[in-house]
Amino acid sequence: MIKIWEKRLKHNLPILPLTIFLIIISGSLILGFSIIYDIIATHSVGENLRLDNEFIRIDFPKNWAAYSWNEKNAGGNVYNVFLYPKNFSFIIFFKIYDEDATQHFMEKNNLKDALAVVNFETRRMYNEIRKKNENSSLLFKETGGIKIWEVQANYSKIIIKDAIEYEGTFHNMTYLAISYIKNHRLVEIFFWRRREDYGKLSVPFEKILNSTRIKV
């Protein structure tokens, strides 16, 4: 059975996904990308839905929301998948660059490798959060290497105090950026969560990553 999620933005996105979504889009527009939204077509695989196209194959729970879009400019194309469970403040986001878009992104931001990319992304997120709440602060940062899908990648994880306002209360946020470059193509994976949701949400994140295949 085919299940379709049409593009649904402000009207259905809860506060955390909407905030992060707007940060992502604003960053893309700064780089001169036009945004083209897709309809996501999936089919059932056991208890999950599967999105399978020329860029990615990914399984995720049936009660999650999913969006995809392409970013296009003279520098190349970027394919995006944005996932979150409807009952939690938790997001997984994939960005898959073609070769031209990788070169454009790296040169535009003066980045040399995947480690520079993850440091750039965590710094950009922290700066955007600070614009929205000057009382937020950086509690923790960790950077290192990780092997994912038999590829050596880099990661940077930060915890931001009072990053997100939800139901009148500020919450800490954990933000993880993972990136690697393979065949001159950049892949980025992002993971956000409220800090208090750590134990509840790390397992589904790992399960989704383990089911994912990036086709570059």
VEXFI-679934 format. One record per residue (C-alpha): residue number from 1; residue in one letter; x, y, z; chain. Coordinates in nm, 2 decimals. Example, Ala and Ser with C-alpha at 12.3 -4.5 7.8 and 13.67 -1.06 7.14 Angstrom:
<r pos="1" code="A" east="1.23" north="-0.45" up="0.78" unit="A"/>
<r pos="2" code="S" east="1.37" north="-0.11" up="0.71" unit="A"/>
% end
This chain:
<r pos="1" code="M" east="0.00" north="0.00" up="0.00" unit="A"/>
<r pos="2" code="I" east="0.13" north="0.34" up="-0.09" unit="A"/>
<r pos="3" code="K" east="0.11" north="0.61" up="0.17" unit="A"/>
<r pos="4" code="I" east="0.15" north="0.98" up="0.07" unit="A"/>
<r pos="5" code="W" east="0.25" north="1.27" up="0.28" unit="A"/>
<r pos="6" code="E" east="0.19" north="1.59" up="0.09" unit="A"/>
<r pos="7" code="K" east="0.40" north="1.90" up="0.18" unit="A"/>
<r pos="8" code="R" east="0.26" north="2.04" up="0.51" unit="A"/>
<r pos="9" code="L" east="0.46" north="2.31" up="0.67" unit="A"/>
<r pos="10" code="K" east="0.36" north="2.57" up="0.93" unit="A"/>
<r pos="11" code="H" east="0.01" north="2.44" up="0.99" unit="A"/>
<r pos="12" code="N" east="0.12" north="2.10" up="1.12" unit="A"/>
<r pos="13" code="L" east="0.47" north="2.13" up="1.24" unit="A"/>
<r pos="14" code="P" east="0.52" north="2.15" up="1.62" unit="A"/>
<r pos="15" code="I" east="0.74" north="2.42" up="1.76" unit="A"/>
<r pos="16" code="L" east="1.08" north="2.24" up="1.76" unit="A"/>
<r pos="17" code="P" east="1.05" north="2.10" up="1.41" unit="A"/>
<r pos="18" code="L" east="0.93" north="2.43" up="1.27" unit="A"/>
<r pos="19" code="T" east="1.21" north="2.62" up="1.44" unit="A"/>
<r pos="20" code="I" east="1.48" north="2.39" up="1.30" unit="A"/>
<r pos="21" code="F" east="1.31" north="2.37" up="0.96" unit="A"/>
<r pos="22" code="L" east="1.32" north="2.75" up="0.93" unit="A"/>
<r pos="23" code="I" east="1.69" north="2.76" up="1.03" unit="A"/>
<r pos="24" code="I" east="1.77" north="2.50" up="0.76" unit="A"/>
<r pos="25" code="I" east="1.57" north="2.68" up="0.49" unit="A"/>
<r pos="26" code="S" east="1.73" north="3.02" up="0.58" unit="A"/>
<r pos="27" code="G" east="2.07" north="2.87" up="0.55" unit="A"/>
<r pos="28" code="S" east="1.99" north="2.72" up="0.21" unit="A"/>
<r pos="29" code="L" east="1.85" north="3.05" up="0.07" unit="A"/>
<r pos="30" code="I" east="2.16" north="3.23" up="0.18" unit="A"/>
<r pos="31" code="L" east="2.36" north="3.00" up="-0.05" unit="A"/>
<r pos="32" code="G" east="2.13" north="3.09" up="-0.34" unit="A"/>
<r pos="33" code="F" east="1.93" north="2.77" up="-0.35" unit="A"/>
<r pos="34" code="S" east="1.57" north="2.75" up="-0.48" unit="A"/>
<r pos="35" code="I" east="1.36" north="2.50" up="-0.28" unit="A"/>
<r pos="36" code="I" east="1.14" north="2.25" up="-0.46" unit="A"/>
<r pos="37" code="Y" east="0.92" north="2.04" up="-0.24" unit="A"/>
<r pos="38" code="D" east="0.84" north="1.68" up="-0.32" unit="A"/>
<r pos="39" code="I" east="0.56" north="1.45" up="-0.23" unit="A"/>
<r pos="40" code="I" east="0.70" north="1.15" up="-0.03" unit="A"/>
<r pos="41" code="A" east="0.58" north="0.82" up="-0.15" unit="A"/>
<r pos="42" code="T" east="0.64" north="0.52" up="0.08" unit="A"/>
<r pos="43" code="H" east="0.54" north="0.16" up="0.12" unit="A"/>
<r pos="44" code="S" east="0.50" north="-0.06" up="0.42" unit="A"/>
<r pos="45" code="V" east="0.78" north="-0.29" up="0.54" unit="A"/>
<r pos="46" code="G" east="0.67" north="-0.47" up="0.85" unit="A"/>
<r pos="47" code="E" east="0.60" north="-0.21" up="1.12" unit="A"/>
<r pos="48" code="N" east="0.78" north="0.07" up="0.92" unit="A"/>
<r pos="49" code="L" east="0.74" north="0.27" up="0.61" unit="A"/>
<r pos="50" code="R" east="1.02" north="0.27" up="0.35" unit="A"/>
<r pos="51" code="L" east="1.12" north="0.57" up="0.14" unit="A"/>
<r pos="52" code="D" east="1.33" north="0.44" up="-0.15" unit="A"/>
<r pos="53" code="N" east="1.45" north="0.66" up="-0.44" unit="A"/>
<r pos="54" code="E" east="1.77" north="0.74" up="-0.64" unit="A"/>
<r pos="55" code="F" east="1.92" north="0.92" up="-0.33" unit="A"/>
<r pos="56" code="I" east="1.83" north="0.72" up="-0.03" unit="A"/>
<r pos="57" code="R" east="1.66" north="0.42" up="0.12" unit="A"/>
<r pos="58" code="I" east="1.53" north="0.47" up="0.47" unit="A"/>
<r pos="59" code="D" east="1.28" north="0.29" up="0.70" unit="A"/>
<r pos="60" code="F" east="1.10" north="0.48" up="0.97" unit="A"/>
<r pos="61" code="P" east="0.80" north="0.42" up="1.19" unit="A"/>
<r pos="62" code="K" east="0.45" north="0.46" up="1.05" unit="A"/>
<r pos="63" code="N" east="0.35" north="0.72" up="1.31" unit="A"/>
<r pos="64" code="W" east="0.62" north="0.96" up="1.20" unit="A"/>
<r pos="65" code="A" east="0.60" north="1.26" up="0.97" unit="A"/>
<r pos="66" code="A" east="0.83" north="1.30" up="0.67" unit="A"/>
<r pos="67" code="Y" east="0.92" north="1.57" up="0.42" unit="A"/>
<r pos="68" code="S" east="1.16" north="1.59" up="0.13" unit="A"/>
<r pos="69" code="W" east="1.27" north="1.86" up="-0.10" unit="A"/>
<r pos="70" code="N" east="1.54" north="1.94" up="-0.35" unit="A"/>
<r pos="71" code="E" east="1.76" north="2.25" up="-0.34" unit="A"/>
<r pos="72" code="K" east="1.89" north="2.36" up="-0.67" unit="A"/>
<r pos="73" code="N" east="2.12" north="2.64" up="-0.79" unit="A"/>
<r pos="74" code="A" east="2.39" north="2.70" up="-1.04" unit="A"/>
<r pos="75" code="G" east="2.63" north="2.51" up="-0.81" unit="A"/>
<r pos="76" code="G" east="2.44" north="2.18" up="-0.80" unit="A"/>
<r pos="77" code="N" east="2.16" north="1.99" up="-0.63" unit="A"/>
<r pos="78" code="V" east="2.10" north="1.88" up="-0.27" unit="A"/>
<r pos="79" code="Y" east="1.84" north="1.63" up="-0.17" unit="A"/>
<r pos="80" code="N" east="1.68" north="1.65" up="0.18" unit="A"/>
<r pos="81" code="V" east="1.48" north="1.42" up="0.40" unit="A"/>
<r pos="82" code="F" east="1.33" north="1.56" up="0.72" unit="A"/>
<r pos="83" code="L" east="1.18" north="1.31" up="0.97" unit="A"/>
<r pos="84" code="Y" east="1.02" north="1.34" up="1.32" unit="A"/>
<r pos="85" code="P" east="0.79" north="1.15" up="1.54" unit="A"/>
<r pos="86" code="K" east="0.46" north="1.33" up="1.60" unit="A"/>
<r pos="87" code="N" east="0.47" north="1.28" up="1.98" unit="A"/>
<r pos="88" code="F" east="0.82" north="1.39" up="2.06" unit="A"/>
<r pos="89" code="S" east="1.05" north="1.69" up="2.01" unit="A"/>
<r pos="90" code="F" east="1.30" north="1.50" up="1.80" unit="A"/>
<r pos="91" code="I" east="1.43" north="1.53" up="1.45" unit="A"/>
<r pos="92" code="I" east="1.64" north="1.34" up="1.20" unit="A"/>
<r pos="93" code="F" east="1.75" north="1.52" up="0.89" unit="A"/>
<r pos="94" code="F" east="1.96" north="1.40" up="0.59" unit="A"/>
<r pos="95" code="K" east="2.12" north="1.62" up="0.33" unit="A"/>
<r pos="96" code="I" east="2.28" north="1.45" up="0.02" unit="A"/>
<r pos="97" code="Y" east="2.49" north="1.67" up="-0.21" unit="A"/>
<r pos="98" code="D" east="2.59" north="1.60" up="-0.57" unit="A"/>
<r pos="99" code="E" east="2.95" north="1.67" up="-0.67" unit="A"/>
<r pos="100" code="D" east="2.88" north="2.02" up="-0.79" unit="A"/>
<r pos="101" code="A" east="2.68" north="2.12" up="-0.48" unit="A"/>
<r pos="102" code="T" east="2.95" north="1.97" up="-0.26" unit="A"/>
<r pos="103" code="Q" east="3.22" north="2.19" up="-0.42" unit="A"/>
<r pos="104" code="H" east="2.99" north="2.50" up="-0.40" unit="A"/>
<r pos="105" code="F" east="2.91" north="2.44" up="-0.03" unit="A"/>
<r pos="106" code="M" east="3.27" north="2.38" up="0.07" unit="A"/>
<r pos="107" code="E" east="3.41" north="2.68" up="-0.12" unit="A"/>
<r pos="108" code="K" east="3.13" north="2.91" up="-0.02" unit="A"/>
<r pos="109" code="N" east="3.19" north="2.84" up="0.35" unit="A"/>
<r pos="110" code="N" east="3.57" north="2.80" up="0.32" unit="A"/>
<r pos="111" code="L" east="3.56" north="2.44" up="0.44" unit="A"/>
<r pos="112" code="K" east="3.83" north="2.18" up="0.37" unit="A"/>
<r pos="113" code="D" east="3.70" north="1.84" up="0.49" unit="A"/>
<r pos="114" code="A" east="3.41" north="1.66" up="0.67" unit="A"/>
<r pos="115" code="L" east="3.55" north="1.77" up="1.02" unit="A"/>
<r pos="116" code="A" east="3.53" north="2.13" up="0.92" unit="A"/>
<r pos="117" code="V" east="3.17" north="2.07" up="0.80" unit="A"/>
<r pos="118" code="V" east="3.04" north="1.94" up="1.13" unit="A"/>
<r pos="119" code="N" east="3.21" north="2.22" up="1.32" unit="A"/>
<r pos="120" code="F" east="3.06" north="2.47" up="1.09" unit="A"/>
<r pos="121" code="E" east="2.71" north="2.32" up="1.12" unit="A"/>
<r pos="122" code="T" east="2.72" north="2.31" up="1.51" unit="A"/>
<r pos="123" code="R" east="2.85" north="2.66" up="1.52" unit="A"/>
<r pos="124" code="R" east="2.58" north="2.78" up="1.28" unit="A"/>
<r pos="125" code="M" east="2.31" north="2.61" up="1.48" unit="A"/>
<r pos="126" code="Y" east="2.43" north="2.76" up="1.81" unit="A"/>
<r pos="127" code="N" east="2.45" north="3.11" up="1.66" unit="A"/>
<r pos="128" code="E" east="2.09" north="3.08" up="1.53" unit="A"/>
<r pos="129" code="I" east="1.96" north="2.97" up="1.87" unit="A"/>
<r pos="130" code="R" east="2.14" north="3.26" up="2.03" unit="A"/>
<r pos="131" code="K" east="1.97" north="3.50" up="1.80" unit="A"/>
<r pos="132" code="K" east="1.63" north="3.37" up="1.92" unit="A"/>
<r pos="133" code="N" east="1.73" north="3.35" up="2.29" unit="A"/>
<r pos="134" code="E" east="2.03" north="3.55" up="2.41" unit="A"/>
<r pos="135" code="N" east="2.02" north="3.36" up="2.75" unit="A"/>
<r pos="136" code="S" east="2.10" north="3.03" up="2.58" unit="A"/>
<r pos="137" code="S" east="2.45" north="2.90" up="2.63" unit="A"/>
<r pos="138" code="L" east="2.68" north="2.61" up="2.52" unit="A"/>
<r pos="139" code="L" east="2.70" north="2.34" up="2.79" unit="A"/>
<r pos="140" code="F" east="2.89" north="2.08" up="2.61" unit="A"/>
<r pos="141" code="K" east="3.08" north="2.01" up="2.29" unit="A"/>
<r pos="142" code="E" east="3.23" north="1.69" up="2.16" unit="A"/>
<r pos="143" code="T" east="3.40" north="1.63" up="1.82" unit="A"/>
<r pos="144" code="G" east="3.54" north="1.31" up="1.68" unit="A"/>
<r pos="145" code="G" east="3.54" north="1.03" up="1.42" unit="A"/>
<r pos="146" code="I" east="3.28" north="0.76" up="1.37" unit="A"/>
<r pos="147" code="K" east="3.23" north="0.48" up="1.12" unit="A"/>
<r pos="148" code="I" east="2.89" north="0.47" up="0.96" unit="A"/>
<r pos="149" code="W" east="2.78" north="0.24" up="0.67" unit="A"/>
<r pos="150" code="E" east="3.14" north="0.13" up="0.64" unit="A"/>
<r pos="151" code="V" east="3.25" north="0.49" up="0.57" unit="A"/>
<r pos="152" code="Q" east="3.47" north="0.70" up="0.80" unit="A"/>
<r pos="153" code="A" east="3.28" north="1.01" up="0.91" unit="A"/>
<r pos="154" code="N" east="3.32" north="1.29" up="1.15" unit="A"/>
<r pos="155" code="Y" east="3.07" north="1.41" up="1.41" unit="A"/>
<r pos="156" code="S" east="3.02" north="1.71" up="1.64" unit="A"/>
<r pos="157" code="K" east="2.77" north="1.71" up="1.93" unit="A"/>
<r pos="158" code="I" east="2.67" north="2.01" up="2.13" unit="A"/>
<r pos="159" code="I" east="2.42" north="2.06" up="2.42" unit="A"/>
<r pos="160" code="I" east="2.27" north="2.41" up="2.43" unit="A"/>
<r pos="161" code="K" east="2.11" north="2.54" up="2.75" unit="A"/>
<r pos="162" code="D" east="1.76" north="2.70" up="2.71" unit="A"/>
<r pos="163" code="A" east="1.77" north="2.64" up="2.34" unit="A"/>
<r pos="164" code="I" east="1.40" north="2.58" up="2.27" unit="A"/>
<r pos="165" code="E" east="1.08" north="2.73" up="2.42" unit="A"/>
<r pos="166" code="Y" east="0.81" north="2.47" up="2.44" unit="A"/>
<r pos="167" code="E" east="0.47" north="2.52" up="2.62" unit="A"/>
<r pos="168" code="G" east="0.61" north="2.83" up="2.80" unit="A"/>
<r pos="169" code="T" east="0.93" north="2.65" up="2.93" unit="A"/>
<r pos="170" code="F" east="1.28" north="2.66" up="2.79" unit="A"/>
<r pos="171" code="H" east="1.45" north="2.33" up="2.73" unit="A"/>
<r pos="172" code="N" east="1.80" north="2.22" up="2.67" unit="A"/>
<r pos="173" code="M" east="1.87" north="2.08" up="2.32" unit="A"/>
<r pos="174" code="T" east="2.12" north="1.82" up="2.21" unit="A"/>
<r pos="175" code="Y" east="2.23" north="1.86" up="1.85" unit="A"/>
<r pos="176" code="L" east="2.44" north="1.61" up="1.66" unit="A"/>
<r pos="177" code="A" east="2.59" north="1.67" up="1.32" unit="A"/>
<r pos="178" code="I" east="2.76" north="1.38" up="1.12" unit="A"/>
<r pos="179" code="S" east="2.92" north="1.42" up="0.78" unit="A"/>
<r pos="180" code="Y" east="3.14" north="1.24" up="0.53" unit="A"/>
<r pos="181" code="I" east="3.26" north="1.29" up="0.18" unit="A"/>
<r pos="182" code="K" east="3.26" north="1.00" up="-0.06" unit="A"/>
<r pos="183" code="N" east="3.32" north="1.01" up="-0.43" unit="A"/>
<r pos="184" code="H" east="3.35" north="1.39" up="-0.40" unit="A"/>
<r pos="185" code="R" east="2.99" north="1.40" up="-0.26" unit="A"/>
<r pos="186" code="L" east="2.90" north="1.54" up="0.08" unit="A"/>
<r pos="187" code="V" east="2.65" north="1.36" up="0.30" unit="A"/>
<r pos="188" code="E" east="2.52" north="1.53" up="0.62" unit="A"/>
<r pos="189" code="I" east="2.31" north="1.38" up="0.90" unit="A"/>
<r pos="190" code="F" east="2.16" north="1.58" up="1.18" unit="A"/>
<r pos="191" code="F" east="1.99" north="1.48" up="1.50" unit="A"/>
<r pos="192" code="W" east="1.80" north="1.71" up="1.74" unit="A"/>
<r pos="193" code="R" east="1.63" north="1.63" up="2.07" unit="A"/>
<r pos="194" code="R" east="1.53" north="1.79" up="2.39" unit="A"/>
<r pos="195" code="R" east="1.79" north="1.69" up="2.64" unit="A"/>
<r pos="196" code="E" east="1.54" north="1.52" up="2.87" unit="A"/>
<r pos="197" code="D" east="1.43" north="1.29" up="2.59" unit="A"/>
<r pos="198" code="Y" east="1.78" north="1.14" up="2.55" unit="A"/>
<r pos="199" code="G" east="1.72" north="0.79" up="2.67" unit="A"/>
<r pos="200" code="K" east="1.38" north="0.76" up="2.50" unit="A"/>
<r pos="201" code="L" east="1.49" north="0.87" up="2.16" unit="A"/>
<r pos="202" code="S" east="1.85" north="0.75" up="2.10" unit="A"/>
<r pos="203" code="V" east="1.74" north="0.39" up="2.02" unit="A"/>
<r pos="204" code="P" east="1.50" north="0.49" up="1.73" unit="A"/>
<r pos="205" code="F" east="1.77" north="0.72" up="1.59" unit="A"/>
<r pos="206" code="E" east="2.02" north="0.43" up="1.58" unit="A"/>
<r pos="207" code="K" east="1.76" north="0.19" up="1.43" unit="A"/>
<r pos="208" code="I" east="1.68" north="0.44" up="1.15" unit="A"/>
<r pos="209" code="L" east="2.05" north="0.49" up="1.08" unit="A"/>
<r pos="210" code="N" east="2.11" north="0.12" up="1.06" unit="A"/>
<r pos="211" code="S" east="1.82" north="0.08" up="0.81" unit="A"/>
<r pos="212" code="T" east="1.94" north="0.36" up="0.59" unit="A"/>
<r pos="213" code="R" east="2.13" north="0.33" up="0.27" unit="A"/>
<r pos="214" code="I" east="2.27" north="0.64" up="0.10" unit="A"/>
<r pos="215" code="K" east="2.30" north="0.59" up="-0.28" unit="A"/>
<r pos="216" code="V" east="2.61" north="0.80" up="-0.36" unit="A"/>
% end
